Amino acid sequence: MDATVLMLAVIVVLAGCVIYMAVRRSGADSGDGLRSILQAQAELSGRLQQSESSVNERLESLTKRLGDGLAQQTEKTGEHLKDLQKHLAVIDSAQKNITDLSQQMVGLQDILSNKQARGAFGEFQMESLIKDFLPPSAYDFQATLSNGTRVDCLIRLPSPPGTIPIDSKFPLEAYRAIQKAESEAEKINANREFSKDVGLHIKAIAEKYVITGETDWAIMFLPSEAIFAELISNFPNVVEDAQRRRVGLASPSTLMALVNTIGSILKDGQMKEQAGLIQKQVELMLKDVRLLDERVGKLKTHFRQAGEDIEGIAISSGKITGRGRKIEDVQLEEEDSPEALESPPPRLKEV
């Protein structure tokens, strides 16, 4: 704003100088020339004031617009900063979750690298599946069989199929050897070691848990879908050997389906048992109804006999009453007739 006023003042001075030089050249040093100069200066000053006022108004309007725009921009910037803080908080939370997940993965790797911890992990997974689908009365963990061996889980079902032992095995090292094998020789060697390892587990389960007269077959639980798929797809000879030894193979998904089916069998058995109890109670109720019918028949016979007895009593009572009247008539005749005193009394007619 000050620069504009200064520019206008410079223009006025230059205009005055131009007018003065023009008058001086023309030799107009009279009063009319001076008045013309003064009049021109006055008109120029008025225009300068109007221009200054207009420029001030425009500058004020521009300043207001700039202020409003800066305020809106500041508000939007604040909102963007708030959104940015929220996104940063979400990113921090996600980063924390990733860190926790990484720690859990490291912990899982530590578990899988230790043979005992790996076995405990497989047993825990098996126990969780069984507890989710079967009632507590249908299974026992770490149960002892008649030959003294202890199995990870023993499922008790009505015969057939009867008692089913389940043992968890996790042949992870042999499977990893198959995955890491690069050359053909390494693959052949890894496959042979995997087949041998799983075969030893199957043989041990069959010898320990398949007992004649107690268990018809057993299950080997593999707590890895990948190992189960590798075994079923690429080792049919091992699967056939397990079938011959009456050892079933189960992964987490197939074990879940199996225990779900077992739960349905248990429910069906319970329904049949309850139906048998209901049928027995109905038979007892029908027997009671038959006894009640017999007793009602006997009671009807008693009522009929009682009615006949009452009728006989009424007849006897009527006869006694009639005889009494006859006796009374005879006595009256004796009292009324003097001749009756001389003759013997009449004999009563026997009934």
C-alpha positions as CSV (number, residue, x, y, z in Angstrom):
1,M,0.0,0.0,0.0
2,D,2.8,2.5,0.8
3,A,4.6,1.6,-2.4
4,T,1.5,2.5,-4.4
5,V,1.1,5.9,-2.7
6,L,4.8,6.6,-3.3
7,M,4.4,5.7,-7.0
8,L,1.4,8.0,-7.3
9,A,3.4,10.9,-5.7
10,V,6.3,10.3,-8.1
11,I,3.8,10.5,-11.0
12,V,2.4,13.8,-9.7
13,V,5.8,15.3,-9.4
14,L,6.8,14.2,-12.8
15,A,3.6,15.5,-14.3
16,G,4.2,18.9,-12.6
17,C,7.7,19.0,-14.0
18,V,6.5,18.2,-17.5
19,I,3.9,20.9,-17.3
20,Y,6.4,23.4,-15.9
21,M,8.9,22.7,-18.7
22,A,6.1,23.0,-21.3
23,V,5.1,26.4,-20.0
24,R,8.6,27.5,-19.7
25,R,9.3,26.6,-23.4
26,S,6.3,28.4,-24.6
27,G,7.3,31.5,-22.6
28,A,3.9,31.5,-20.8
29,D,4.9,33.2,-17.6
30,S,1.6,35.0,-17.3
31,G,-1.1,34.4,-14.6
32,D,-3.2,32.4,-17.0
33,G,-0.5,29.8,-17.4
34,L,0.0,29.6,-13.6
35,R,-3.7,29.1,-13.1
36,S,-3.8,26.4,-15.7
37,I,-0.9,24.7,-14.0
38,L,-2.6,24.9,-10.6
39,Q,-5.9,23.7,-12.0
40,A,-4.2,20.8,-13.7
41,Q,-2.4,20.0,-10.4
42,A,-5.7,20.1,-8.5
43,E,-7.4,17.8,-11.0
44,L,-4.5,15.5,-10.9
45,S,-4.5,15.5,-7.1
46,G,-8.2,14.6,-7.0
47,R,-7.8,11.8,-9.4
48,L,-4.8,10.6,-7.3
49,Q,-7.0,10.6,-4.2
50,Q,-9.8,8.7,-5.9
51,S,-7.3,6.2,-7.2
52,E,-5.7,5.9,-3.8
53,S,-9.2,5.3,-2.2
54,S,-10.0,2.7,-4.9
55,V,-6.6,1.0,-4.5
56,N,-7.1,1.0,-0.7
57,E,-10.5,-0.6,-1.0
58,R,-9.1,-3.2,-3.4
59,L,-6.2,-3.8,-1.1
60,E,-8.5,-4.3,1.9
61,S,-10.7,-6.7,-0.1
62,L,-7.7,-8.6,-1.2
63,T,-6.3,-8.7,2.3
64,K,-9.6,-10.0,3.6
65,R,-9.8,-12.7,1.0
66,L,-6.2,-13.7,1.7
67,G,-6.9,-13.8,5.4
68,D,-10.0,-15.9,4.9
69,G,-8.2,-18.2,2.5
70,L,-5.3,-18.6,5.0
71,A,-7.7,-19.3,7.8
72,Q,-9.5,-22.0,5.8
73,Q,-6.2,-23.4,4.6
74,T,-5.0,-23.5,8.2
75,E,-8.1,-25.3,9.3
76,K,-7.8,-27.9,6.5
77,T,-4.2,-28.3,7.3
78,G,-5.1,-29.0,11.0
79,E,-7.7,-31.6,9.9
80,H,-5.1,-33.2,7.6
81,L,-2.6,-33.3,10.5
82,K,-5.2,-34.9,12.7
83,D,-5.9,-37.5,10.0
84,L,-2.2,-38.0,9.6
85,Q,-1.9,-38.6,13.4
86,K,-4.6,-41.2,13.2
87,H,-3.0,-43.0,10.3
88,L,0.3,-42.9,12.1
89,A,-1.3,-44.4,15.2
90,V,-2.8,-47.2,13.0
91,I,0.6,-47.7,11.4
92,D,2.2,-47.9,14.9
93,S,-0.4,-50.5,16.0
94,A,0.1,-52.5,12.9
95,Q,3.9,-52.4,13.3
96,K,3.4,-53.5,16.9
97,N,1.3,-56.4,15.8
98,I,3.9,-57.3,13.2
99,T,6.5,-57.3,15.8
100,D,4.4,-59.5,18.1
101,L,3.7,-61.8,15.2
102,S,7.4,-62.0,14.4
103,Q,8.1,-62.9,18.0
104,Q,5.4,-65.6,17.9
105,M,6.8,-67.0,14.7
106,V,10.3,-67.1,16.2
107,G,8.7,-68.8,19.3
108,L,6.9,-71.3,16.9
109,Q,10.2,-72.0,15.2
110,D,11.8,-72.6,18.5
111,I,9.0,-75.0,19.4
112,L,9.3,-76.9,16.1
113,S,13.0,-77.1,16.4
114,N,12.8,-78.9,19.7
115,K,11.6,-82.5,19.4
116,Q,9.9,-82.7,22.9
117,A,8.3,-79.3,22.4
118,R,7.1,-80.3,19.0
119,G,5.5,-83.4,20.4
120,A,3.8,-81.4,23.1
121,F,2.5,-79.0,20.4
122,G,1.0,-81.9,18.5
123,E,-0.7,-83.3,21.6
124,F,-2.1,-79.9,22.5
125,Q,-3.6,-79.5,19.0
126,M,-5.1,-83.0,19.1
127,E,-6.6,-82.4,22.6
128,S,-8.1,-79.1,21.5
129,L,-9.9,-80.7,18.6
130,I,-11.2,-83.6,20.7
131,K,-12.4,-81.3,23.5
132,D,-14.3,-79.1,21.0
133,F,-16.4,-82.0,19.6
134,L,-16.7,-84.7,22.2
135,P,-18.2,-84.8,25.7
136,P,-15.7,-85.4,28.6
137,S,-17.2,-88.9,29.2
138,A,-16.1,-90.1,25.7
139,Y,-12.4,-89.7,26.0
140,D,-9.3,-90.0,28.3
141,F,-6.0,-88.3,27.8
142,Q,-2.8,-90.2,28.7
143,A,-4.8,-93.4,29.3
144,T,-3.2,-96.7,30.1
145,L,-4.2,-99.8,28.2
146,S,-4.3,-103.5,29.4
147,N,-0.8,-104.2,28.2
148,G,0.6,-101.3,30.3
149,T,1.3,-98.9,27.5
150,R,0.1,-95.3,27.7
151,V,-1.5,-93.6,24.7
152,D,-2.0,-89.8,24.1
153,C,-5.8,-90.2,23.9
154,L,-8.3,-93.0,24.2
155,I,-11.8,-92.5,22.7
156,R,-14.5,-94.8,24.2
157,L,-17.3,-95.7,21.8
158,P,-20.0,-98.5,21.9
159,S,-18.9,-101.6,20.0
160,P,-18.5,-101.4,17.1
161,P,-16.2,-99.6,16.6
162,G,-15.3,-99.7,20.4
163,T,-12.2,-98.1,21.9
164,I,-10.0,-96.0,19.6
165,P,-6.4,-95.0,20.7
166,I,-4.9,-91.9,19.1
167,D,-1.2,-91.1,19.2
168,S,0.4,-87.9,17.9
169,K,3.6,-88.0,15.8
170,F,5.4,-85.1,14.1
171,P,8.1,-86.3,11.6
172,L,9.2,-82.7,10.8
173,E,13.0,-83.3,10.2
174,A,12.4,-85.9,7.5
175,Y,9.8,-83.7,5.8
176,R,12.1,-80.7,5.8
177,A,14.8,-82.8,4.2
178,I,12.4,-83.5,1.3
179,Q,11.7,-79.8,1.0
180,K,15.4,-78.8,1.0
181,A,16.5,-81.5,-1.4
182,E,17.8,-80.1,-4.7
183,S,19.5,-82.9,-6.6
184,E,17.9,-86.1,-7.6
185,A,20.1,-88.1,-5.2
186,E,19.2,-85.9,-2.3
187,K,15.5,-86.3,-3.1
188,I,15.8,-90.1,-3.2
189,N,17.6,-90.1,0.0
190,A,15.2,-87.8,1.7
191,N,12.2,-89.8,0.5
192,R,13.7,-93.0,1.8
193,E,14.4,-91.4,5.2
194,F,10.9,-90.0,5.4
195,S,9.3,-93.3,4.5
196,K,11.5,-95.1,7.1
197,D,10.7,-92.6,9.8
198,V,6.9,-92.7,9.3
199,G,7.0,-96.5,8.9
200,L,8.7,-96.8,12.3
201,H,6.0,-94.7,13.9
202,I,3.2,-96.8,12.3
203,K,4.9,-100.0,13.4
204,A,5.3,-98.8,17.0
205,I,1.6,-97.6,17.2
206,A,0.4,-101.0,15.8
207,E,2.4,-103.0,18.3
208,K,1.5,-100.8,21.3
209,Y,-2.1,-99.9,20.8
210,V,-3.8,-102.4,18.5
211,I,-4.8,-105.1,21.1
212,T,-7.0,-108.1,20.3
213,G,-10.2,-108.0,22.1
214,E,-9.6,-104.4,23.3
215,T,-8.9,-102.2,20.3
216,D,-9.5,-103.1,16.7
217,W,-7.5,-100.2,15.2
218,A,-5.5,-97.1,16.1
219,I,-5.0,-93.6,14.7
220,M,-1.7,-91.8,14.1
221,F,-2.3,-88.0,14.3
222,L,0.0,-85.8,12.1
223,P,-0.4,-82.1,13.3
224,S,0.6,-80.8,9.8
225,E,-1.6,-80.7,6.7
226,A,1.5,-80.4,4.5
227,I,3.1,-83.5,6.0
228,F,-0.2,-85.4,5.7
229,A,-0.6,-84.3,2.1
230,E,3.0,-85.3,1.2
231,L,2.4,-88.8,2.8
232,I,-0.9,-89.4,1.1
233,S,0.2,-88.1,-2.3
234,N,3.8,-89.5,-2.7
235,F,4.1,-92.5,-0.4
236,P,1.3,-95.0,-1.2
237,N,3.4,-97.9,0.1
238,V,3.5,-96.3,3.6
239,V,-0.3,-95.7,3.5
240,E,-0.9,-99.3,2.5
241,D,1.4,-100.6,5.3
242,A,-0.6,-98.5,7.8
243,Q,-3.8,-100.0,6.5
244,R,-2.5,-103.6,6.8
245,R,-1.4,-102.8,10.4
246,R,-4.9,-101.3,11.1
247,V,-3.4,-97.8,11.8
248,G,-5.4,-94.9,10.4
249,L,-3.7,-91.6,9.4
250,A,-5.2,-88.2,10.3
251,S,-4.4,-84.6,9.8
252,P,-6.0,-81.7,11.8
253,S,-8.8,-81.4,9.3
254,T,-9.5,-85.1,8.9
255,L,-9.3,-85.6,12.7
256,M,-11.8,-82.8,13.1
257,A,-14.1,-84.6,10.7
258,L,-13.5,-87.9,12.5
259,V,-14.3,-86.6,16.0
260,N,-17.4,-84.8,14.6
261,T,-18.6,-88.1,13.2
262,I,-17.9,-89.8,16.5
263,G,-19.9,-87.1,18.3
264,S,-22.8,-87.9,16.0
265,I,-22.5,-91.6,16.7
266,L,-22.5,-90.9,20.5
267,K,-25.6,-88.8,20.1
268,D,-27.3,-91.5,18.1
269,G,-26.4,-94.1,20.8
270,Q,-27.7,-91.8,23.5
271,M,-30.9,-91.4,21.5
272,K,-31.3,-95.1,21.1
273,E,-30.6,-95.6,24.8
274,Q,-33.2,-93.1,25.7
275,A,-35.6,-94.6,23.2
276,G,-35.1,-98.0,24.8
277,L,-35.8,-96.5,28.3
278,I,-38.9,-94.9,26.9
279,Q,-40.0,-98.2,25.3
280,K,-39.4,-100.1,28.6
281,Q,-41.5,-97.5,30.5
282,V,-44.3,-97.8,27.9
283,E,-44.3,-101.6,28.3
284,L,-44.5,-101.2,32.1
285,M,-47.3,-98.7,31.7
286,L,-49.2,-101.1,29.4
287,K,-48.7,-103.9,32.0
288,D,-50.2,-101.6,34.6
289,V,-53.1,-100.8,32.4
290,R,-53.8,-104.5,31.9
291,L,-53.7,-105.1,35.7
292,L,-56.0,-102.1,36.1
293,D,-58.4,-103.6,33.6
294,E,-58.4,-107.0,35.4
295,R,-59.0,-105.3,38.7
296,V,-61.9,-103.3,37.2
297,G,-63.4,-106.5,35.9
298,K,-63.1,-108.1,39.3
299,L,-64.6,-105.1,40.9
300,K,-67.5,-105.2,38.4
301,T,-68.0,-108.9,39.3
302,H,-68.0,-107.9,43.0
303,F,-70.5,-105.2,42.3
304,R,-72.8,-107.6,40.3
305,Q,-72.6,-110.2,43.2
306,A,-73.3,-107.5,45.7
307,G,-76.3,-106.5,43.7
308,E,-77.5,-110.1,43.5
309,D,-77.0,-110.5,47.2
310,I,-78.9,-107.2,47.9
311,E,-81.7,-108.4,45.7
312,G,-81.8,-111.8,47.6
313,I,-81.8,-110.0,50.9
314,A,-84.7,-107.8,49.7
315,I,-86.7,-110.9,48.6
316,S,-86.0,-112.6,52.0
317,S,-87.0,-109.4,53.8
318,G,-90.3,-109.2,51.7
319,K,-91.1,-112.9,52.6
320,I,-90.4,-112.3,56.3
321,T,-92.6,-109.2,56.2
322,G,-95.4,-111.2,54.5
323,R,-95.2,-114.0,57.1
324,G,-95.3,-111.5,59.9
325,R,-98.4,-110.1,58.5
326,K,-100.0,-113.5,58.3
327,I,-99.0,-114.2,61.8
328,E,-100.5,-110.9,62.9
329,D,-103.8,-111.7,61.1
330,V,-103.9,-115.1,62.8
331,Q,-103.5,-113.5,66.2
332,L,-106.2,-111.0,65.4
333,E,-108.7,-113.7,64.4
334,E,-108.0,-115.5,67.7
335,E,-108.8,-112.3,69.6
336,D,-112.0,-111.5,67.7
337,S,-113.6,-115.1,67.5
338,P,-114.6,-116.8,70.8
339,E,-114.7,-120.1,68.9
340,A,-111.1,-119.8,68.1
341,L,-110.4,-120.3,71.8
342,E,-112.0,-123.8,71.7
343,S,-110.3,-125.0,68.5
344,P,-106.6,-125.6,68.2
345,P,-104.6,-122.9,66.5
346,P,-104.0,-123.3,62.7
347,R,-100.7,-124.6,61.5
348,L,-98.5,-122.2,59.6
349,K,-97.8,-123.1,56.0
350,E,-94.2,-123.7,55.4
351,V,-92.5,-121.5,52.9
